[in-house]
Amino acid sequence: MKKLFRLFTRSDNNTPAYDRYFDQFNQASNSAGVNVTVQTAESISAVYAAVAAISESVGSLPLDVYRRTDDGRDKARTHPLYPLLHDAPNDWQTALEFREQLQRHVLLRGNGYARIRWNGAGRVQALEPIHPDAVQILRSSASERLIYEFTDRHGKLQRLTADEMLHIRYHTEDGILGRSPIQVARDTVGLALAERTHGERMFANGTKLSGVIETQPGTTKQQAGEIRESWAAGQGGVSNHGKTAVLPQGAIFKTVSMTLEDSEWIEARRLSVEEVARLFRVPPVLIGDLREANYSNAVELARYFVVHTLRRHLVAWEQAINSTLLGTGFFAEHNVEGLLRGDSVTRAEFYQRGIEDGWLLRSEVRRMENLPTVEGIDDVQAPAPQDAPAPGKDAGAKDQNPGSAPKGNTGEEA
């Protein structure tokens, strides 16, 4: 029914009566004295690292199409969408590149768009990413259906209906457009940019106050100016760092205790890293802040990243694909087992307990460990516990004379 609806009842996308929605992020005012855009925000190393950590993980996780069965589910490898999500969605991208690109768009701009190419039989044949800055959303006043308007690479205005666009939103406020963390927390990003700019200018101009020059009484203003110019020419800037200074007769250089640490600039930079990690809900260790990292909590950090960071994005992908690209009886799902697995000893104990208690099969263990299938492995009898009776012997039958020796071993004739 969904396929027939797409073929024969496509909505009118040329109606002049509609509401227009577009991203106003790049039109907002400056913050902390700097211009905050997607480009300037991404130039902050913490923002770039947070976006990379999430988008690379989402893009590299296995994403498969499944068919619902009476016994559970099976991979639908023959479904036309399976190779697009698993291998290549179009002629110029791999599946990893495509999903990583759309996820970056979601994190930096709040929306990820991909045009859906349907063939004459109503089957999806390609997914083509569209830059969010080129898209405007129209909502028909008559039908309330969404229409996506954009200019293609040939300069032609295109309009697509909702069933022709894969749209992934992040933290939407109106249900139409998503919002990115840097759009919502512009002041936080602006402060990080201002701190970085302050440091760049400080080091470029050599304005770190490390000391003062005291001269003899009677030094004229002109002489003081000459000393200042001579010092700036010989000691100012990064290129002059480490050079030996020559002072006029009677002049004394005295160090000043104020340093970058004393002005709390370094601490402010560290706080910016924590703020960015908080915005994207990423553990600070994943974006280079190793102060709280150690080997004992590595597994738990990975689990935290999957549960509290990735899960929301993965579910957004799966639900968008299920509602737009798949019909009843099929669904898409990511495989996160590889990220949730603990160390080898913990996994071995977990699998052994599951097999012994009967709620896990050996074949399921091999599948979870990405090992090849072994025919008949589930038919192998599990080793009996040490206190279990030997096969063929009644567990309830007890030796009537447990203290007597077996017949034939007493040394007496029968």
GUTORFI-565885 format. One record per residue (C-alpha): residue number from 1; residue in one letter; y, z, x. Coordinates in Angstrom, 2 decimals, always signed. Example, Ala and Ser with C-alpha at 12.3 -4.5 7.8 and 13.67 -1.06 7.14 Angstrom:
<nodes>
{node 1 "A" {-4.50 +7.80 +12.30}}
{node 2 "S" {-1.06 +7.14 +13.67}}
</nodes>
This chain:
<nodes>
{node 1 "M" {+0.00 +0.00 +0.00}}
{node 2 "K" {+2.39 +0.85 +2.83}}
{node 3 "K" {+1.69 -2.51 +4.48}}
{node 4 "L" {+2.29 -4.44 +1.23}}
{node 5 "F" {+5.53 -2.56 +0.65}}
{node 6 "R" {+6.72 -3.61 +4.10}}
{node 7 "L" {+5.82 -7.26 +3.52}}
{node 8 "F" {+7.17 -7.81 +0.03}}
{node 9 "T" {+9.76 -5.14 -0.82}}
{node 10 "R" {+11.97 -4.90 +2.25}}
{node 11 "S" {+15.26 -3.27 +1.35}}
{node 12 "D" {+18.53 -5.19 +1.29}}
{node 13 "N" {+20.30 -4.47 +4.58}}
{node 14 "N" {+23.41 -6.52 +3.84}}
{node 15 "T" {+24.92 -4.31 +1.17}}
{node 16 "P" {+28.65 -3.65 +1.77}}
{node 17 "A" {+28.47 -0.16 +0.20}}
{node 18 "Y" {+27.31 +2.34 +2.81}}
{node 19 "D" {+28.23 +5.42 +4.79}}
{node 20 "R" {+28.55 +4.91 +8.55}}
{node 21 "Y" {+27.22 +7.35 +11.16}}
{node 22 "F" {+27.81 +7.06 +14.89}}
{node 23 "D" {+27.74 +9.33 +17.91}}
{node 24 "Q" {+31.17 +10.71 +18.79}}
{node 25 "F" {+30.07 +12.46 +21.97}}
{node 26 "N" {+32.02 +10.28 +24.40}}
{node 27 "Q" {+35.16 +10.54 +22.27}}
{node 28 "A" {+35.52 +14.32 +22.51}}
{node 29 "S" {+38.19 +16.02 +24.62}}
{node 30 "N" {+37.76 +17.30 +28.13}}
{node 31 "S" {+36.35 +20.74 +28.92}}
{node 32 "A" {+37.34 +23.04 +31.81}}
{node 33 "G" {+39.72 +20.35 +33.00}}
{node 34 "V" {+37.02 +17.72 +33.58}}
{node 35 "N" {+35.74 +14.79 +31.53}}
{node 36 "V" {+32.27 +15.65 +30.18}}
{node 37 "T" {+30.21 +12.55 +29.40}}
{node 38 "V" {+26.54 +11.74 +29.64}}
{node 39 "Q" {+27.12 +10.23 +33.07}}
{node 40 "T" {+29.09 +13.17 +34.48}}
{node 41 "A" {+26.68 +15.71 +32.97}}
{node 42 "E" {+23.67 +13.93 +34.45}}
{node 43 "S" {+25.32 +14.05 +37.87}}
{node 44 "I" {+24.80 +17.83 +37.86}}
{node 45 "S" {+21.55 +18.41 +39.71}}
{node 46 "A" {+20.35 +21.10 +37.29}}
{node 47 "V" {+20.88 +18.83 +34.27}}
{node 48 "Y" {+19.15 +15.92 +35.98}}
{node 49 "A" {+16.21 +18.14 +36.99}}
{node 50 "A" {+15.83 +19.61 +33.49}}
{node 51 "V" {+15.89 +16.18 +31.84}}
{node 52 "A" {+13.43 +14.84 +34.42}}
{node 53 "A" {+11.04 +17.77 +33.98}}
{node 54 "I" {+10.81 +17.23 +30.22}}
{node 55 "S" {+10.94 +13.43 +30.05}}
{node 56 "E" {+8.45 +12.89 +32.88}}
{node 57 "S" {+6.01 +15.35 +31.29}}
{node 58 "V" {+6.31 +13.76 +27.85}}
{node 59 "G" {+5.95 +10.27 +29.30}}
{node 60 "S" {+2.90 +11.09 +31.40}}
{node 61 "L" {+0.88 +13.04 +28.82}}
{node 62 "P" {-1.95 +11.07 +27.18}}
{node 63 "L" {-0.93 +9.91 +23.68}}
{node 64 "D" {-3.80 +8.56 +21.59}}
{node 65 "V" {-4.34 +7.28 +18.06}}
{node 66 "Y" {-7.11 +9.01 +16.09}}
{node 67 "R" {-9.03 +8.17 +12.93}}
{node 68 "R" {-9.81 +11.00 +10.53}}
{node 69 "T" {-13.53 +11.33 +9.82}}
{node 70 "D" {-15.74 +13.64 +7.77}}
{node 71 "D" {-16.74 +15.39 +10.99}}
{node 72 "G" {-13.21 +15.67 +12.37}}
{node 73 "R" {-11.69 +12.75 +14.26}}
{node 74 "D" {-12.47 +9.83 +16.56}}
{node 75 "K" {-10.24 +7.87 +18.90}}
{node 76 "A" {-9.16 +4.66 +17.17}}
{node 77 "R" {-9.25 +2.41 +20.23}}
{node 78 "T" {-9.36 -0.73 +18.07}}
{node 79 "H" {-6.17 +0.17 +16.19}}
{node 80 "P" {-3.31 -2.24 +17.10}}
{node 81 "L" {-1.01 +0.67 +17.95}}
{node 82 "Y" {-3.45 +2.26 +20.42}}
{node 83 "P" {-2.76 -0.08 +23.39}}
{node 84 "L" {+1.00 +0.07 +22.75}}
{node 85 "L" {+1.11 +3.85 +23.09}}
{node 86 "H" {-1.61 +4.11 +25.71}}
{node 87 "D" {-0.91 +1.13 +28.00}}
{node 88 "A" {+2.18 -1.03 +27.38}}
{node 89 "P" {+4.50 -1.14 +24.33}}
{node 90 "N" {+6.17 -4.42 +25.30}}
{node 91 "D" {+6.12 -7.16 +27.93}}
{node 92 "W" {+8.26 -5.38 +30.54}}
{node 93 "Q" {+7.40 -1.67 +30.36}}
{node 94 "T" {+4.42 +0.56 +30.79}}
{node 95 "A" {+3.73 +3.27 +28.24}}
{node 96 "L" {+4.96 +5.93 +30.67}}
{node 97 "E" {+8.24 +4.12 +31.34}}
{node 98 "F" {+8.87 +3.52 +27.65}}
{node 99 "R" {+8.24 +7.09 +26.50}}
{node 100 "E" {+10.11 +8.58 +29.46}}
{node 101 "Q" {+13.13 +6.39 +28.71}}
{node 102 "L" {+13.24 +7.32 +25.02}}
{node 103 "Q" {+12.82 +11.00 +25.83}}
{node 104 "R" {+15.75 +10.83 +28.27}}
{node 105 "H" {+17.84 +9.27 +25.50}}
{node 106 "V" {+16.84 +12.11 +23.18}}
{node 107 "L" {+17.79 +14.81 +25.70}}
{node 108 "L" {+21.04 +13.25 +26.90}}
{node 109 "R" {+22.28 +11.64 +23.68}}
{node 110 "G" {+20.33 +13.38 +20.93}}
{node 111 "N" {+18.66 +10.19 +19.65}}
{node 112 "G" {+15.96 +7.82 +20.84}}
{node 113 "Y" {+15.57 +4.39 +19.26}}
{node 114 "A" {+12.88 +1.71 +19.54}}
{node 115 "R" {+12.72 -1.49 +17.54}}
{node 116 "I" {+9.38 -2.06 +15.82}}
{node 117 "R" {+8.12 -5.64 +15.95}}
{node 118 "W" {+5.75 -6.40 +13.06}}
{node 119 "N" {+3.69 -9.57 +12.88}}
{node 120 "G" {+3.00 -11.61 +9.77}}
{node 121 "A" {-0.05 -9.53 +8.92}}
{node 122 "G" {+1.97 -6.30 +8.83}}
{node 123 "R" {+0.62 -5.01 +12.16}}
{node 124 "V" {+2.85 -3.58 +14.86}}
{node 125 "Q" {+2.86 -5.80 +17.94}}
{node 126 "A" {+5.64 -4.35 +20.14}}
{node 127 "L" {+8.04 -1.42 +20.57}}
{node 128 "E" {+11.37 -2.26 +22.24}}
{node 129 "P" {+13.82 +0.50 +23.30}}
{node 130 "I" {+17.46 +0.26 +22.20}}
{node 131 "H" {+20.23 +2.17 +23.94}}
{node 132 "P" {+21.66 +4.86 +21.62}}
{node 133 "D" {+25.26 +3.97 +22.50}}
{node 134 "A" {+24.72 +0.56 +20.87}}
{node 135 "V" {+23.40 +1.90 +17.56}}
{node 136 "Q" {+25.25 +2.88 +14.40}}
{node 137 "I" {+23.46 +4.17 +11.33}}
{node 138 "L" {+24.41 +3.07 +7.83}}
{node 139 "R" {+23.22 +4.76 +4.67}}
{node 140 "S" {+23.18 +2.67 +1.52}}
{node 141 "S" {+25.18 +4.25 -1.29}}
{node 142 "A" {+22.87 +2.65 -3.83}}
{node 143 "S" {+19.41 +3.43 -2.44}}
{node 144 "E" {+20.17 +6.17 +0.15}}
{node 145 "R" {+18.02 +4.24 +2.63}}
{node 146 "L" {+19.03 +4.10 +6.29}}
{node 147 "I" {+20.05 +0.89 +8.02}}
{node 148 "Y" {+20.34 +0.65 +11.81}}
{node 149 "E" {+23.10 -1.62 +13.11}}
{node 150 "F" {+23.31 -2.66 +16.77}}
{node 151 "T" {+24.39 -5.53 +18.99}}
{node 152 "D" {+21.55 -7.19 +20.89}}
{node 153 "R" {+21.71 -8.46 +24.47}}
{node 154 "H" {+22.87 -11.87 +23.21}}
{node 155 "G" {+25.90 -10.34 +21.50}}
{node 156 "K" {+24.52 -10.82 +18.00}}
{node 157 "L" {+24.91 -8.09 +15.38}}
{node 158 "Q" {+21.53 -6.95 +14.09}}
{node 159 "R" {+20.60 -4.76 +11.14}}
{node 160 "L" {+17.19 -3.16 +10.81}}
{node 161 "T" {+15.69 -1.15 +8.00}}
{node 162 "A" {+14.15 +2.26 +8.59}}
{node 163 "D" {+10.63 +0.82 +8.74}}
{node 164 "E" {+11.75 -1.42 +11.62}}
{node 165 "M" {+13.09 +1.38 +13.82}}
{node 166 "L" {+11.31 +4.28 +15.51}}
{node 167 "H" {+13.94 +7.04 +15.54}}
{node 168 "I" {+13.44 +10.39 +17.31}}
{node 169 "R" {+16.15 +13.01 +16.72}}
{node 170 "Y" {+16.97 +16.24 +18.54}}
{node 171 "H" {+18.64 +19.19 +16.79}}
{node 172 "T" {+20.15 +17.16 +13.97}}
{node 173 "E" {+22.85 +18.77 +11.85}}
{node 174 "D" {+23.16 +16.21 +9.05}}
{node 175 "G" {+19.61 +14.85 +9.04}}
{node 176 "I" {+20.85 +11.44 +10.20}}
{node 177 "L" {+21.93 +11.79 +13.83}}
{node 178 "G" {+20.57 +14.11 +16.49}}
{node 179 "R" {+22.63 +16.13 +18.97}}
{node 180 "S" {+21.96 +16.68 +22.66}}
{node 181 "P" {+22.27 +20.05 +24.45}}
{node 182 "I" {+25.17 +18.79 +26.57}}
{node 183 "Q" {+26.95 +17.65 +23.42}}
{node 184 "V" {+26.63 +21.05 +21.78}}
{node 185 "A" {+27.33 +23.11 +24.93}}
{node 186 "R" {+30.06 +20.93 +26.40}}
{node 187 "D" {+31.96 +23.92 +27.81}}
{node 188 "T" {+28.95 +25.08 +29.81}}
{node 189 "V" {+28.50 +21.65 +31.35}}
{node 190 "G" {+32.24 +21.32 +31.95}}
{node 191 "L" {+32.30 +24.63 +33.81}}
{node 192 "A" {+29.45 +23.51 +36.06}}
{node 193 "L" {+31.33 +20.28 +36.81}}
{node 194 "A" {+34.53 +22.21 +37.56}}
{node 195 "E" {+32.71 +24.55 +39.94}}
{node 196 "R" {+31.17 +21.63 +41.78}}
{node 197 "T" {+34.52 +19.84 +42.02}}
{node 198 "H" {+36.13 +23.02 +43.35}}
{node 199 "G" {+33.52 +23.29 +46.08}}
{node 200 "E" {+33.86 +19.62 +47.01}}
{node 201 "R" {+37.61 +19.91 +47.43}}
{node 202 "M" {+37.34 +23.18 +49.32}}
{node 203 "F" {+34.97 +21.79 +51.93}}
{node 204 "A" {+36.66 +18.38 +52.10}}
{node 205 "N" {+40.06 +19.94 +52.79}}
{node 206 "G" {+38.72 +22.76 +54.93}}
{node 207 "T" {+40.53 +25.33 +52.79}}
{node 208 "K" {+38.01 +28.08 +53.29}}
{node 209 "L" {+40.22 +30.98 +54.43}}
{node 210 "S" {+38.42 +32.35 +57.48}}
{node 211 "G" {+41.47 +33.78 +59.28}}
{node 212 "V" {+45.24 +33.79 +59.92}}
{node 213 "I" {+47.41 +33.12 +62.98}}
{node 214 "E" {+49.86 +35.83 +64.00}}
{node 215 "T" {+52.76 +34.79 +66.23}}
{node 216 "Q" {+55.22 +36.76 +68.36}}
{node 217 "P" {+58.38 +38.09 +66.73}}
{node 218 "G" {+61.22 +35.59 +66.83}}
{node 219 "T" {+59.09 +32.56 +65.97}}
{node 220 "T" {+61.29 +30.14 +64.07}}
{node 221 "K" {+60.33 +28.36 +60.87}}
{node 222 "Q" {+60.15 +25.07 +62.75}}
{node 223 "Q" {+57.82 +26.53 +65.38}}
{node 224 "A" {+55.59 +28.04 +62.66}}
{node 225 "G" {+55.44 +24.64 +60.98}}
{node 226 "E" {+54.41 +22.96 +64.23}}
{node 227 "I" {+51.67 +25.55 +64.78}}
{node 228 "R" {+50.41 +24.99 +61.22}}
{node 229 "E" {+50.37 +21.20 +61.62}}
{node 230 "S" {+48.63 +21.47 +64.99}}
{node 231 "W" {+45.98 +23.76 +63.51}}
{node 232 "A" {+45.43 +21.51 +60.49}}
{node 233 "A" {+45.05 +18.44 +62.70}}
{node 234 "G" {+42.63 +20.09 +65.11}}
{node 235 "Q" {+40.63 +22.39 +62.83}}
{node 236 "G" {+40.99 +21.14 +59.24}}
{node 237 "G" {+38.22 +19.18 +57.53}}
{node 238 "V" {+34.48 +19.01 +57.97}}
{node 239 "S" {+34.74 +16.59 +60.92}}
{node 240 "N" {+36.61 +19.20 +62.99}}
{node 241 "H" {+34.23 +22.04 +62.25}}
{node 242 "G" {+33.14 +23.84 +65.43}}
{node 243 "K" {+35.91 +22.54 +67.69}}
{node 244 "T" {+37.59 +24.96 +70.10}}
{node 245 "A" {+41.07 +25.96 +68.98}}
{node 246 "V" {+44.01 +26.21 +71.41}}
{node 247 "L" {+46.78 +28.58 +70.31}}
{node 248 "P" {+50.40 +28.79 +71.56}}
{node 249 "Q" {+51.24 +31.53 +74.03}}
{node 250 "G" {+51.35 +34.93 +72.32}}
{node 251 "A" {+49.63 +33.73 +69.12}}
{node 252 "I" {+46.56 +35.64 +67.92}}
{node 253 "F" {+43.88 +34.46 +65.48}}
{node 254 "K" {+42.58 +37.20 +63.17}}
{node 255 "T" {+39.58 +36.72 +60.92}}
{node 256 "V" {+39.78 +37.46 +57.20}}
{node 257 "S" {+36.80 +39.08 +55.53}}
{node 258 "M" {+37.02 +36.97 +52.36}}
{node 259 "T" {+34.17 +34.44 +52.19}}
{node 260 "L" {+32.68 +32.15 +49.58}}
{node 261 "E" {+30.27 +34.92 +48.62}}
{node 262 "D" {+33.19 +37.33 +48.18}}
{node 263 "S" {+34.92 +34.91 +45.81}}
{node 264 "E" {+31.65 +34.73 +43.81}}
{node 265 "W" {+31.58 +30.96 +43.98}}
{node 266 "I" {+27.96 +30.82 +45.04}}
{node 267 "E" {+26.98 +33.27 +42.31}}
{node 268 "A" {+28.82 +31.14 +39.77}}
{node 269 "R" {+26.85 +28.11 +40.91}}
{node 270 "R" {+23.60 +30.02 +40.46}}
{node 271 "L" {+24.68 +31.06 +36.99}}
{node 272 "S" {+25.30 +27.43 +36.11}}
{node 273 "V" {+21.69 +26.61 +37.00}}
{node 274 "E" {+20.48 +29.40 +34.72}}
{node 275 "E" {+22.79 +28.22 +31.93}}
{node 276 "V" {+21.47 +24.66 +32.12}}
{node 277 "A" {+17.88 +25.90 +32.15}}
{node 278 "R" {+18.68 +27.94 +29.04}}
{node 279 "L" {+20.22 +24.92 +27.29}}
{node 280 "F" {+17.12 +22.78 +27.77}}
{node 281 "R" {+14.70 +25.72 +27.39}}
{node 282 "V" {+13.18 +25.02 +30.80}}
{node 283 "P" {+11.90 +27.75 +33.16}}
{node 284 "P" {+14.43 +27.91 +36.04}}
{node 285 "V" {+11.65 +27.48 +38.59}}
{node 286 "L" {+11.04 +23.94 +37.28}}
{node 287 "I" {+14.58 +22.88 +38.16}}
{node 288 "G" {+14.60 +24.36 +41.66}}
{node 289 "D" {+15.55 +28.02 +41.14}}
{node 290 "L" {+12.70 +29.71 +43.02}}
{node 291 "R" {+14.03 +33.28 +43.02}}
{node 292 "E" {+11.55 +34.38 +40.33}}
{node 293 "A" {+8.67 +32.13 +41.39}}
{node 294 "N" {+5.38 +33.35 +42.83}}
{node 295 "Y" {+1.77 +32.22 +42.87}}
{node 296 "S" {+0.64 +34.89 +40.42}}
{node 297 "N" {+2.74 +33.59 +37.52}}
{node 298 "A" {+2.37 +29.84 +38.13}}
{node 299 "V" {-0.23 +29.40 +35.36}}
{node 300 "E" {+1.81 +31.38 +32.85}}
{node 301 "L" {+4.95 +29.38 +33.71}}
{node 302 "A" {+3.07 +26.16 +32.98}}
{node 303 "R" {+1.84 +27.57 +29.68}}
{node 304 "Y" {+5.37 +28.70 +28.79}}
{node 305 "F" {+6.68 +25.21 +29.56}}
{node 306 "V" {+4.14 +23.59 +27.23}}
{node 307 "V" {+4.48 +26.06 +24.36}}
{node 308 "H" {+8.23 +26.74 +24.38}}
{node 309 "T" {+9.65 +23.53 +25.87}}
{node 310 "L" {+7.37 +20.54 +25.41}}
{node 311 "R" {+5.74 +21.33 +22.07}}
{node 312 "R" {+8.83 +20.64 +19.98}}
{node 313 "H" {+9.37 +17.25 +21.64}}
{node 314 "L" {+5.69 +16.29 +21.38}}
{node 315 "V" {+5.56 +17.12 +17.68}}
{node 316 "A" {+8.76 +15.10 +17.10}}
{node 317 "W" {+7.10 +12.07 +18.71}}
{node 318 "E" {+3.87 +12.51 +16.77}}
{node 319 "Q" {+5.54 +12.93 +13.38}}
{node 320 "A" {+7.89 +9.98 +13.93}}
{node 321 "I" {+4.94 +7.76 +14.89}}
{node 322 "N" {+2.76 +8.99 +12.01}}
{node 323 "S" {+5.44 +8.44 +9.36}}
{node 324 "T" {+6.71 +5.08 +10.64}}
{node 325 "L" {+3.82 +3.32 +12.36}}
{node 326 "L" {+0.57 +4.70 +10.94}}
{node 327 "G" {-0.98 +4.72 +7.50}}
{node 328 "T" {-3.24 +7.19 +5.77}}
{node 329 "G" {-6.35 +8.05 +7.73}}
{node 330 "F" {-4.78 +7.72 +11.19}}
{node 331 "F" {-2.59 +9.98 +13.31}}
{node 332 "A" {-1.20 +10.19 +16.86}}
{node 333 "E" {-1.58 +13.24 +19.07}}
{node 334 "H" {-0.87 +14.23 +22.67}}
{node 335 "N" {-3.50 +15.79 +24.90}}
{node 336 "V" {-2.02 +18.86 +26.57}}
{node 337 "E" {-5.29 +20.42 +27.74}}
{node 338 "G" {-4.58 +19.47 +31.34}}
{node 339 "L" {-1.33 +21.46 +31.33}}
{node 340 "L" {-2.77 +24.47 +29.52}}
{node 341 "R" {-5.82 +24.87 +31.73}}
{node 342 "G" {-5.93 +27.94 +33.93}}
{node 343 "D" {-7.50 +28.23 +37.36}}
{node 344 "S" {-11.08 +27.04 +37.92}}
{node 345 "V" {-12.63 +30.53 +37.79}}
{node 346 "T" {-10.99 +31.36 +34.46}}
{node 347 "R" {-12.02 +28.03 +32.96}}
{node 348 "A" {-15.63 +28.45 +34.14}}
{node 349 "E" {-15.87 +31.89 +32.54}}
{node 350 "F" {-14.32 +30.59 +29.31}}
{node 351 "Y" {-16.72 +27.64 +29.09}}
{node 352 "Q" {-19.76 +29.79 +29.89}}
{node 353 "R" {-18.87 +32.27 +27.17}}
{node 354 "G" {-18.38 +29.46 +24.66}}
{node 355 "I" {-21.73 +27.83 +25.47}}
{node 356 "E" {-23.66 +31.11 +25.39}}
{node 357 "D" {-22.08 +32.19 +22.09}}
{node 358 "G" {-22.73 +28.80 +20.52}}
{node 359 "W" {-19.17 +27.73 +19.61}}
{node 360 "L" {-18.86 +25.23 +22.47}}
{node 361 "L" {-21.13 +22.37 +23.57}}
{node 362 "R" {-21.72 +21.22 +27.13}}
{node 363 "S" {-20.58 +17.74 +26.15}}
{node 364 "E" {-17.30 +19.19 +24.85}}
{node 365 "V" {-16.77 +20.98 +28.16}}
{node 366 "R" {-17.27 +17.76 +30.10}}
{node 367 "R" {-14.85 +15.97 +27.80}}
{node 368 "M" {-12.18 +18.67 +28.27}}
{node 369 "E" {-12.63 +18.40 +32.04}}
{node 370 "N" {-12.38 +14.58 +31.87}}
{node 371 "L" {-15.93 +14.19 +33.21}}
{node 372 "P" {-18.23 +11.29 +32.27}}
{node 373 "T" {-20.67 +11.67 +29.39}}
{node 374 "V" {-24.23 +12.76 +30.20}}
{node 375 "E" {-26.84 +11.75 +27.62}}
{node 376 "G" {-28.86 +14.63 +26.20}}
{node 377 "I" {-26.87 +17.36 +27.94}}
{node 378 "D" {-26.54 +19.28 +24.68}}
{node 379 "D" {-30.35 +19.27 +24.27}}
{node 380 "V" {-30.88 +21.27 +27.46}}
{node 381 "Q" {-32.03 +24.77 +26.57}}
{node 382 "A" {-29.62 +27.46 +27.66}}
{node 383 "P" {-31.09 +30.04 +30.07}}
{node 384 "A" {-32.29 +33.13 +28.23}}
{node 385 "P" {-30.63 +36.47 +28.97}}
{node 386 "Q" {-32.46 +38.68 +31.43}}
{node 387 "D" {-33.54 +41.17 +28.75}}
{node 388 "A" {-34.85 +38.46 +26.39}}
{node 389 "P" {-38.66 +38.10 +25.86}}
{node 390 "A" {-40.50 +35.27 +27.53}}
{node 391 "P" {-41.09 +32.15 +25.40}}
{node 392 "G" {-44.15 +32.47 +23.14}}
{node 393 "K" {-44.26 +36.28 +23.25}}
{node 394 "D" {-43.39 +38.31 +20.19}}
{node 395 "A" {-40.38 +40.43 +20.95}}
{node 396 "G" {-41.62 +43.09 +18.55}}
{node 397 "A" {-45.07 +43.44 +20.11}}
{node 398 "K" {-45.10 +46.27 +22.62}}
{node 399 "D" {-47.76 +47.18 +25.16}}
{node 400 "Q" {-49.87 +49.96 +23.60}}
{node 401 "N" {-50.54 +51.48 +27.03}}
{node 402 "P" {-47.56 +50.63 +29.19}}
{node 403 "G" {-48.75 +52.92 +31.94}}
{node 404 "S" {-52.17 +51.20 +32.38}}
{node 405 "A" {-52.67 +48.43 +34.85}}
{node 406 "P" {-53.62 +44.93 +33.66}}
{node 407 "K" {-57.29 +44.25 +33.25}}
{node 408 "G" {-58.91 +42.89 +36.37}}
{node 409 "N" {-56.50 +44.64 +38.69}}
{node 410 "T" {-58.00 +48.17 +38.51}}
{node 411 "G" {-60.62 +47.61 +41.16}}
{node 412 "E" {-63.41 +48.34 +38.60}}
{node 413 "E" {-65.90 +45.86 +37.24}}
{node 414 "A" {-65.45 +44.66 +33.68}}
</nodes>
